[in-house]
Amino acid sequence: MTDLISASDLQIECLRDPPGGQHAGVRSGVKITHIPTGLTAICETERSQHRNKQIAMDMILGGLTSKHFR
């Protein structure tokens, strides 16, 4: 994923479809868990799964590098 985090330390999941609506059947939400720390980020704000994954990864990186997290 990045130079700071090994891909084997991450669990990436696609979230369930939203009920009903115009875009039913679109799986765009992403949940990323950093296994060693248990830090979890969920993003479902964008319609693009790729973009949600990027945002969730940024959230994980922010949590791991923030002095408040340690």
PyMOL commands that set and color helices and strands:
alter all, ss='L'
color gray80, all
select helices_A, chain A and resi 7-9+49-65
alter helices_A, ss='H'
color red, helices_A
select strands_A, chain A and resi 10-14+30-34+39-43
alter strands_A, ss='S'
color yellow, strands_A
deselect
rebuild
show_as cartoon
